[in-house]
Amino acid sequence: MTAKKAFDPNNPCLFCKPRSKETIAETEHAMLVTDTYPVSPGHCLVIPKRHIKTYFECTEDENREFRELILRGKQYVEELHSPDGFNIGCNNELAAGQSVFHLHIHIIPRYFGDVENPKGGVRWVLPKKSQYKAKPKIATDG
């Protein structure tokens, strides 16, 4: 009897050949796809066609197309789900939470009431640093 092999999203790479039914749009260098494990209705991803690990490796042409697809993703999600806001971001390297080592940019629709207090947004990656207060302004003579 053989042990069942654990799922590894990096072998083979999950994003090198996304399923066509998940593809919303594509450009020469990138694709906009639905997220298989969405954190909110409409969650989608922008993925470069070239296998690169982090955002810092992308070319100017790729980055330009990422922006184009992020805007197309926003429009797509707004038409289907009418979100109240968006978080956009990517995890670069293991210490930042990256688990699939092929760059992917999350477009996460947000809705009033999806969390008790959304203040701080992406700052919640470090919960103790998520809440902040404006620093008092120092009076100057002038």
VEXZA-981003 format. One record per residue: residue number from 1; residue in one letter; x, y, z of N, C-alpha, C in turn. Coordinates in nm, 3 decimals, always signed. Layout:
<sites>
{NUM, "A", {X, Y, Z}, {X, Y, Z}, {X, Y, Z}};
...
</sites>
This chain:
<sites>
{1, "M", {+0.084, -0.118, +0.000}, {+0.000, +0.000, +0.000}, {+0.089, +0.125, +0.000}};
{2, "T", {+0.058, +0.217, -0.087}, {+0.138, +0.339, -0.097}, {+0.068, +0.454, -0.026}};
{3, "A", {+0.149, +0.541, +0.032}, {+0.094, +0.658, +0.101}, {+0.049, +0.760, -0.003}};
{4, "K", {-0.061, +0.827, +0.026}, {-0.110, +0.930, -0.066}, {-0.017, +1.051, -0.059}};
{5, "K", {+0.026, +1.097, -0.175}, {+0.116, +1.212, -0.183}, {+0.040, +1.340, -0.149}};
{6, "A", {+0.099, +1.423, -0.063}, {+0.036, +1.549, -0.026}, {+0.035, +1.643, -0.145}};
{7, "F", {-0.069, +1.724, -0.155}, {-0.081, +1.822, -0.263}, {+0.029, +1.927, -0.249}};
{8, "D", {+0.100, +1.953, -0.356}, {+0.205, +2.054, -0.358}, {+0.174, +2.151, -0.473}};
{9, "P", {+0.132, +2.275, -0.442}, {+0.095, +2.369, -0.548}, {+0.213, +2.417, -0.631}};
{10, "N", {+0.334, +2.378, -0.591}, {+0.454, +2.420, -0.663}, {+0.515, +2.310, -0.749}};
{11, "N", {+0.459, +2.190, -0.744}, {+0.515, +2.078, -0.818}, {+0.405, +1.987, -0.872}};
{12, "P", {+0.359, +2.004, -0.994}, {+0.397, +2.112, -1.085}, {+0.332, +2.243, -1.042}};
{13, "C", {+0.384, +2.352, -1.093}, {+0.335, +2.485, -1.055}, {+0.188, +2.501, -1.091}};
{14, "L", {+0.111, +2.537, -0.991}, {-0.033, +2.556, -1.005}, {-0.069, +2.664, -1.106}};
{15, "F", {+0.015, +2.767, -1.119}, {-0.020, +2.881, -1.203}, {+0.044, +2.881, -1.341}};
{16, "C", {+0.130, +2.784, -1.370}, {+0.189, +2.780, -1.504}, {+0.088, +2.739, -1.610}};
{17, "K", {-0.013, +2.662, -1.570}, {-0.118, +2.619, -1.663}, {-0.253, +2.625, -1.594}};
{18, "P", {-0.307, +2.748, -1.574}, {-0.439, +2.757, -1.510}, {-0.548, +2.697, -1.599}};
{19, "R", {-0.654, +2.652, -1.537}, {-0.765, +2.593, -1.612}, {-0.836, +2.701, -1.693}};
{20, "S", {-0.870, +2.671, -1.816}, {-0.932, +2.771, -1.903}, {-1.065, +2.822, -1.847}};
{21, "K", {-1.138, +2.738, -1.774}, {-1.266, +2.783, -1.719}, {-1.247, +2.890, -1.610}};
{22, "E", {-1.126, +2.903, -1.557}, {-1.098, +3.004, -1.455}, {-1.052, +3.136, -1.516}};
{23, "T", {-1.017, +3.136, -1.645}, {-0.962, +3.255, -1.710}, {-1.071, +3.355, -1.744}};
{24, "I", {-1.052, +3.478, -1.698}, {-1.146, +3.588, -1.724}, {-1.096, +3.670, -1.842}};
{25, "A", {-0.967, +3.699, -1.846}, {-0.906, +3.779, -1.953}, {-0.757, +3.748, -1.957}};
{26, "E", {-0.695, +3.781, -2.070}, {-0.550, +3.765, -2.077}, {-0.490, +3.866, -2.173}};
{27, "T", {-0.363, +3.891, -2.153}, {-0.284, +3.979, -2.238}, {-0.164, +3.897, -2.286}};
{28, "E", {-0.072, +3.960, -2.351}, {+0.046, +3.888, -2.400}, {+0.126, +3.826, -2.286}};
{29, "H", {+0.134, +3.899, -2.173}, {+0.223, +3.856, -2.065}, {+0.154, +3.808, -1.937}};
{30, "A", {+0.022, +3.819, -1.930}, {-0.044, +3.787, -1.802}, {-0.189, +3.742, -1.823}};
{31, "M", {-0.245, +3.686, -1.716}, {-0.383, +3.638, -1.717}, {-0.457, +3.689, -1.594}};
{32, "L", {-0.586, +3.708, -1.609}, {-0.676, +3.739, -1.498}, {-0.762, +3.615, -1.480}};
{33, "V", {-0.758, +3.556, -1.361}, {-0.831, +3.432, -1.334}, {-0.909, +3.443, -1.204}};
{34, "T", {-1.012, +3.360, -1.191}, {-1.084, +3.352, -1.065}, {-0.997, +3.276, -0.965}};
{35, "D", {-1.010, +3.311, -0.838}, {-0.935, +3.241, -0.734}, {-1.011, +3.114, -0.696}};
{36, "T", {-0.941, +3.001, -0.695}, {-1.003, +2.872, -0.661}, {-1.051, +2.868, -0.516}};
{37, "Y", {-0.984, +2.944, -0.429}, {-1.020, +2.948, -0.287}, {-1.047, +3.094, -0.248}};
{38, "P", {-1.156, +3.154, -0.298}, {-1.180, +3.297, -0.276}, {-1.206, +3.330, -0.129}};
{39, "V", {-1.151, +3.444, -0.086}, {-1.177, +3.491, +0.050}, {-1.302, +3.578, +0.054}};
{40, "S", {-1.349, +3.620, -0.062}, {-1.474, +3.696, -0.072}, {-1.530, +3.675, -0.212}};
{41, "P", {-1.660, +3.701, -0.232}, {-1.718, +3.686, -0.366}, {-1.648, +3.776, -0.468}};
{42, "G", {-1.599, +3.715, -0.575}, {-1.533, +3.789, -0.681}, {-1.381, +3.791, -0.673}};
{43, "H", {-1.323, +3.735, -0.569}, {-1.177, +3.733, -0.552}, {-1.113, +3.674, -0.679}};
{44, "C", {-1.021, +3.748, -0.737}, {-0.951, +3.699, -0.855}, {-0.802, +3.731, -0.846}};
{45, "L", {-0.726, +3.678, -0.942}, {-0.581, +3.688, -0.942}, {-0.530, +3.735, -1.077}};
{46, "V", {-0.423, +3.811, -1.076}, {-0.348, +3.842, -1.196}, {-0.220, +3.761, -1.187}};
{47, "I", {-0.193, +3.682, -1.291}, {-0.079, +3.591, -1.290}, {+0.004, +3.613, -1.417}};
{48, "P", {+0.136, +3.633, -1.403}, {+0.218, +3.643, -1.523}, {+0.226, +3.507, -1.592}};
{49, "K", {+0.236, +3.509, -1.725}, {+0.251, +3.384, -1.799}, {+0.392, +3.328, -1.780}};
{50, "R", {+0.487, +3.417, -1.763}, {+0.626, +3.376, -1.738}, {+0.636, +3.336, -1.591}};
{51, "H", {+0.702, +3.224, -1.564}, {+0.716, +3.178, -1.426}, {+0.822, +3.262, -1.355}};
{52, "I", {+0.774, +3.355, -1.272}, {+0.863, +3.433, -1.185}, {+0.810, +3.420, -1.044}};
{53, "K", {+0.899, +3.430, -0.949}, {+0.861, +3.407, -0.810}, {+0.797, +3.529, -0.745}};
{54, "T", {+0.857, +3.648, -0.765}, {+0.808, +3.766, -0.694}, {+0.782, +3.882, -0.788}};
{55, "Y", {+0.710, +3.979, -0.737}, {+0.678, +4.101, -0.812}, {+0.805, +4.174, -0.855}};
{56, "F", {+0.908, +4.165, -0.776}, {+1.031, +4.238, -0.801}, {+1.108, +4.187, -0.923}};
{57, "E", {+1.065, +4.076, -0.981}, {+1.129, +4.019, -1.099}, {+1.057, +4.057, -1.228}};
{58, "C", {+0.943, +4.124, -1.219}, {+0.865, +4.151, -1.340}, {+0.928, +4.263, -1.424}};
{59, "T", {+0.899, +4.257, -1.553}, {+0.948, +4.359, -1.645}, {+0.849, +4.476, -1.647}};
{60, "E", {+0.891, +4.585, -1.709}, {+0.800, +4.700, -1.724}, {+0.677, +4.662, -1.805}};
{61, "D", {+0.695, +4.583, -1.911}, {+0.582, +4.541, -1.993}, {+0.486, +4.454, -1.911}};
{62, "E", {+0.539, +4.361, -1.834}, {+0.453, +4.278, -1.749}, {+0.378, +4.364, -1.649}};
{63, "N", {+0.448, +4.455, -1.585}, {+0.386, +4.540, -1.484}, {+0.274, +4.625, -1.545}};
{64, "R", {+0.296, +4.676, -1.664}, {+0.193, +4.754, -1.733}, {+0.068, +4.668, -1.756}};
{65, "E", {+0.090, +4.544, -1.796}, {-0.023, +4.454, -1.820}, {-0.089, +4.410, -1.690}};
{66, "F", {-0.012, +4.399, -1.582}, {-0.072, +4.367, -1.452}, {-0.173, +4.475, -1.416}};
{67, "R", {-0.133, +4.601, -1.434}, {-0.223, +4.712, -1.402}, {-0.349, +4.706, -1.489}};
{68, "E", {-0.330, +4.680, -1.618}, {-0.444, +4.670, -1.710}, {-0.541, +4.562, -1.662}};
{69, "L", {-0.487, +4.447, -1.623}, {-0.572, +4.336, -1.580}, {-0.633, +4.362, -1.442}};
{70, "I", {-0.564, +4.433, -1.356}, {-0.624, +4.470, -1.227}, {-0.746, +4.558, -1.251}};
{71, "L", {-0.735, +4.653, -1.341}, {-0.850, +4.740, -1.373}, {-0.963, +4.661, -1.438}};
{72, "R", {-0.929, +4.567, -1.525}, {-1.032, +4.482, -1.585}, {-1.097, +4.392, -1.480}};
{73, "G", {-1.016, +4.344, -1.386}, {-1.070, +4.262, -1.278}, {-1.166, +4.342, -1.191}};
{74, "K", {-1.130, +4.465, -1.162}, {-1.217, +4.553, -1.083}, {-1.352, +4.569, -1.152}};
{75, "Q", {-1.348, +4.596, -1.282}, {-1.472, +4.614, -1.358}, {-1.555, +4.485, -1.358}};
{76, "Y", {-1.490, +4.372, -1.379}, {-1.555, +4.241, -1.381}, {-1.626, +4.215, -1.247}};
{77, "V", {-1.555, +4.239, -1.138}, {-1.611, +4.214, -1.005}, {-1.725, +4.312, -0.975}};
{78, "E", {-1.708, +4.437, -1.011}, {-1.814, +4.536, -0.985}, {-1.943, +4.499, -1.058}};
{79, "E", {-1.932, +4.450, -1.181}, {-2.051, +4.412, -1.256}, {-2.124, +4.293, -1.195}};
{80, "L", {-2.050, +4.201, -1.137}, {-2.110, +4.079, -1.081}, {-2.148, +4.090, -0.933}};
{81, "H", {-2.071, +4.167, -0.855}, {-2.087, +4.161, -0.710}, {-2.107, +4.295, -0.638}};
{82, "S", {-2.084, +4.406, -0.703}, {-2.099, +4.539, -0.643}, {-2.030, +4.552, -0.507}};
{83, "P", {-1.899, +4.531, -0.500}, {-1.829, +4.544, -0.372}, {-1.821, +4.689, -0.327}};
{84, "D", {-1.788, +4.707, -0.201}, {-1.774, +4.842, -0.143}, {-1.630, +4.892, -0.146}};
{85, "G", {-1.535, +4.804, -0.177}, {-1.394, +4.841, -0.182}, {-1.312, +4.723, -0.228}};
{86, "F", {-1.179, +4.741, -0.233}, {-1.088, +4.636, -0.278}, {-0.959, +4.640, -0.197}};
{87, "N", {-0.899, +4.523, -0.177}, {-0.759, +4.512, -0.136}, {-0.688, +4.449, -0.255}};
{88, "I", {-0.572, +4.503, -0.289}, {-0.491, +4.450, -0.398}, {-0.351, +4.425, -0.343}};
{89, "G", {-0.297, +4.306, -0.367}, {-0.163, +4.282, -0.317}, {-0.110, +4.146, -0.351}};
{90, "C", {+0.018, +4.128, -0.320}, {+0.083, +4.000, -0.344}, {+0.180, +3.970, -0.230}};
{91, "N", {+0.202, +3.843, -0.208}, {+0.295, +3.797, -0.106}, {+0.425, +3.762, -0.176}};
{92, "N", {+0.534, +3.821, -0.131}, {+0.664, +3.799, -0.194}, {+0.759, +3.732, -0.095}};
{93, "E", {+0.784, +3.605, -0.117}, {+0.872, +3.521, -0.036}, {+0.795, +3.457, +0.081}};
{94, "L", {+0.851, +3.351, +0.133}, {+0.790, +3.271, +0.239}, {+0.759, +3.354, +0.363}};
{95, "A", {+0.849, +3.443, +0.403}, {+0.828, +3.525, +0.524}, {+0.708, +3.617, +0.511}};
{96, "A", {+0.668, +3.647, +0.387}, {+0.552, +3.734, +0.363}, {+0.426, +3.653, +0.337}};
{97, "G", {+0.434, +3.521, +0.351}, {+0.316, +3.438, +0.337}, {+0.299, +3.373, +0.201}};
{98, "Q", {+0.396, +3.386, +0.112}, {+0.383, +3.325, -0.020}, {+0.388, +3.174, -0.008}};
{99, "S", {+0.290, +3.106, -0.068}, {+0.287, +2.960, -0.063}, {+0.294, +2.898, -0.203}};
{100, "V", {+0.251, +2.972, -0.305}, {+0.271, +2.929, -0.444}, {+0.379, +3.022, -0.499}};
{101, "F", {+0.491, +2.964, -0.538}, {+0.608, +3.044, -0.574}, {+0.610, +3.081, -0.722}};
{102, "H", {+0.496, +3.128, -0.767}, {+0.475, +3.188, -0.899}, {+0.394, +3.313, -0.867}};
{103, "L", {+0.450, +3.429, -0.899}, {+0.385, +3.554, -0.866}, {+0.236, +3.551, -0.899}};
{104, "H", {+0.156, +3.600, -0.807}, {+0.013, +3.620, -0.833}, {-0.033, +3.738, -0.748}};
{105, "I", {-0.107, +3.826, -0.811}, {-0.156, +3.948, -0.746}, {-0.304, +3.930, -0.716}};
{106, "H", {-0.338, +3.940, -0.589}, {-0.476, +3.923, -0.545}, {-0.557, +4.050, -0.566}};
{107, "I", {-0.676, +4.036, -0.619}, {-0.775, +4.143, -0.624}, {-0.889, +4.093, -0.535}};
{108, "I", {-0.897, +4.148, -0.415}, {-0.992, +4.098, -0.316}, {-1.102, +4.202, -0.294}};
{109, "P", {-1.223, +4.172, -0.341}, {-1.334, +4.263, -0.317}, {-1.367, +4.265, -0.168}};
{110, "R", {-1.403, +4.383, -0.119}, {-1.440, +4.399, +0.022}, {-1.582, +4.452, +0.031}};
{111, "Y", {-1.649, +4.413, +0.136}, {-1.790, +4.447, +0.155}, {-1.810, +4.497, +0.297}};
{112, "F", {-1.889, +4.604, +0.311}, {-1.919, +4.651, +0.445}, {-1.975, +4.536, +0.527}};
{113, "G", {-1.920, +4.517, +0.646}, {-1.965, +4.410, +0.734}, {-1.888, +4.280, +0.719}};
{114, "D", {-1.794, +4.270, +0.622}, {-1.720, +4.143, +0.608}, {-1.622, +4.122, +0.722}};
{115, "V", {-1.582, +4.230, +0.789}, {-1.506, +4.223, +0.914}, {-1.564, +4.331, +1.006}};
{116, "E", {-1.544, +4.314, +1.135}, {-1.600, +4.409, +1.230}, {-1.544, +4.550, +1.211}};
{117, "N", {-1.413, +4.560, +1.196}, {-1.350, +4.690, +1.182}, {-1.243, +4.682, +1.074}};
{118, "P", {-1.271, +4.734, +0.954}, {-1.174, +4.722, +0.845}, {-1.056, +4.819, +0.854}};
{119, "K", {-1.057, +4.910, +0.951}, {-0.949, +5.008, +0.961}, {-0.813, +4.937, +0.967}};
{120, "G", {-0.721, +4.985, +0.887}, {-0.588, +4.925, +0.882}, {-0.570, +4.836, +0.760}};
{121, "G", {-0.680, +4.783, +0.704}, {-0.673, +4.704, +0.581}, {-0.559, +4.604, +0.578}};
{122, "V", {-0.467, +4.623, +0.484}, {-0.357, +4.527, +0.467}, {-0.261, +4.527, +0.584}};
{123, "R", {-0.270, +4.627, +0.671}, {-0.184, +4.629, +0.790}, {-0.213, +4.509, +0.881}};
{124, "W", {-0.326, +4.443, +0.863}, {-0.362, +4.327, +0.944}, {-0.269, +4.208, +0.922}};
{125, "V", {-0.177, +4.215, +0.825}, {-0.081, +4.105, +0.811}, {+0.007, +4.096, +0.936}};
{126, "L", {+0.016, +4.207, +1.011}, {+0.082, +4.209, +1.142}, {-0.022, +4.263, +1.240}};
{127, "P", {-0.105, +4.174, +1.297}, {-0.220, +4.218, +1.377}, {-0.188, +4.321, +1.486}};
{128, "K", {-0.075, +4.309, +1.553}, {-0.043, +4.404, +1.660}, {-0.016, +4.544, +1.606}};
{129, "K", {+0.011, +4.555, +1.475}, {+0.040, +4.684, +1.412}, {-0.078, +4.737, +1.330}};
{130, "S", {-0.188, +4.662, +1.329}, {-0.298, +4.696, +1.239}, {-0.373, +4.822, +1.279}};
{131, "Q", {-0.391, +4.843, +1.406}, {-0.466, +4.959, +1.453}, {-0.369, +5.071, +1.487}};
{132, "Y", {-0.402, +5.188, +1.444}, {-0.314, +5.302, +1.466}, {-0.397, +5.427, +1.483}};
{133, "K", {-0.336, +5.525, +1.544}, {-0.400, +5.655, +1.561}, {-0.312, +5.759, +1.495}};
{134, "A", {-0.374, +5.863, +1.444}, {-0.297, +5.970, +1.382}, {-0.206, +6.032, +1.486}};
{135, "K", {-0.084, +6.060, +1.445}, {+0.011, +6.125, +1.535}, {-0.029, +6.271, +1.549}};
{136, "P", {-0.018, +6.324, +1.670}, {-0.054, +6.466, +1.687}, {+0.042, +6.557, +1.610}};
{137, "K", {-0.013, +6.662, +1.555}, {+0.070, +6.756, +1.480}, {+0.143, +6.845, +1.580}};
{138, "I", {+0.266, +6.872, +1.547}, {+0.349, +6.956, +1.633}, {+0.330, +7.100, +1.587}};
{139, "A", {+0.293, +7.186, +1.682}, {+0.274, +7.328, +1.647}, {+0.407, +7.393, +1.613}};
{140, "T", {+0.405, +7.473, +1.511}, {+0.526, +7.547, +1.471}, {+0.496, +7.694, +1.470}};
{141, "D", {+0.597, +7.772, +1.501}, {+0.580, +7.918, +1.495}, {+0.588, +7.959, +1.350}};
{142, "G", {+0.502, +8.042, +1.309}, {+0.515, +8.079, +1.172}, {+0.407, +8.159, +1.125}};
</sites>
